[in-house]
């Protein structure tokens, strides 16, 4: 029996394949894959508007980029299906008329969930470049996820489109925010934000992928619709070198969120990323991420670990809780240090080790108490080995969990598990 691919799927295949061939090579080489994908649309918007120029100031930056997704012009996942859009978000804000005004706008359509997504914002910069204060507001109606720290949207789209694997948990976020960011230097800033959001659950709407055999997309987590008013305070420091081989560096971010009106909770996140070159052999990259949630255990705010980007060798989102600690470490060995052959010099070997813990504990238990020696026995770990490109961004390998004997899981990544780019 011959099977005919539906016309919509055929169109999706052609569009995503074109995007992959045109955007993927540049994304591998760029330090910011999302910015690479969106740069073309930003340039077109600048030409059409005629009054917009690329901002030379600091755009408002989230202290936790993975806590809210950047806008992508093309994506594919199990809830939206194929998404096509144009524009940018506040991480690629544009300057208006050579003034201190920064603006961004995006619009796109989801062919699986059949709804329009949009964001728009305006901000004003006060003060000198190295000590600027940015005040702004934003409206949004779009599909979001808190799992962006595990894998970037563009890479998740590749896995979903080609292999029927979606590693993110999705929800619809509708609302607005008012924020202020104070820069103390180019690399240090503090952020305060008020947000009035409505969280809506999203269901799986597509089951097609180019490959994937008999696999099916897992169901997207369900929860009750909720209206949230929240105040967020955050601090970030980015001491990473512009080029990973240029020297060692560290990036630190701390974020606290207090919510009321409907759902009441307090959520804290802290993350530190360390990069240390070992010339001429390779480099060590490490990331520690901790979280605490008290009050309502609202599904999108609960911490999950397991699988790609968090705990190697384990099932996707296998563990969840209101406390979390994840420690990811990888040793990147350059091919030039292992072999003198031309092919070997263009490759690398990556050894990885992940340690993680998450559980639901009494609200009175502090985050540091969750890491006491008595809890160490509850921690899970996984190890992996992979062969990758010279910079380790593209890699193929295997991973094992260490708590019980199981067959290894295959790991295919198009971006580093620990992003150390500035």
HELIX and SHEET records of a PDB file:
HELIX    1   1 UNK A    7  UNK A   29  1                                  23    
HELIX    2   2 UNK A   33  UNK A   49  1                                  17    
HELIX    3   3 UNK A   65  UNK A   67  5                                   3    
HELIX    4   4 UNK A   90  UNK A   92  5                                   3    
HELIX    5   5 UNK A  129  UNK A  131  5                                   3    
HELIX    6   6 UNK A  153  UNK A  163  1                                  11    
HELIX    7   7 UNK A  244  UNK A  246  5                                   3    
HELIX    8   8 UNK A  299  UNK A  301  5                                   3    
HELIX    9   9 UNK A  335  UNK A  338  1                                   4    
HELIX   10  10 UNK A  342  UNK A  345  1                                   4    
HELIX   11  11 UNK A  368  UNK A  371  5                                   4    
HELIX   12  12 UNK A  373  UNK A  376  1                                   4    
SHEET    1   A 5 UNK A  52  UNK A  54  0                                        
SHEET    2   A 5 UNK A  94  UNK A  96 -1                                        
SHEET    3   A 5 UNK A 101  UNK A 110 -1                                        
SHEET    4   A 5 UNK A  81  UNK A  87 -1                                        
SHEET    5   A 5 UNK A  74  UNK A  77 -1                                        
SHEET    1   B16 UNK A  52  UNK A  54  0                                        
SHEET    2   B16 UNK A  94  UNK A  96 -1                                        
SHEET    3   B16 UNK A 101  UNK A 110 -1                                        
SHEET    4   B16 UNK A 115  UNK A 126 -1                                        
SHEET    5   B16 UNK A 133  UNK A 144 -1                                        
SHEET    6   B16 UNK A 171  UNK A 183 -1                                        
SHEET    7   B16 UNK A 188  UNK A 201 -1                                        
SHEET    8   B16 UNK A 226  UNK A 238 -1                                        
SHEET    9   B16 UNK A 249  UNK A 260 -1                                        
SHEET   10   B16 UNK A 265  UNK A 278 -1                                        
SHEET   11   B16 UNK A 282  UNK A 295 -1                                        
SHEET   12   B16 UNK A 323  UNK A 334 -1                                        
SHEET   13   B16 UNK A 347  UNK A 359 -1                                        
SHEET   14   B16 UNK A 380  UNK A 389 -1                                        
SHEET   15   B16 UNK A 395  UNK A 401 -1                                        
SHEET   16   B16 UNK A 409  UNK A 413 -1                                        
SHEET    1   C 2 UNK A 303  UNK A 305  0                                        
SHEET    2   C 2 UNK A 319  UNK A 321 -1                                        
END                                                                             
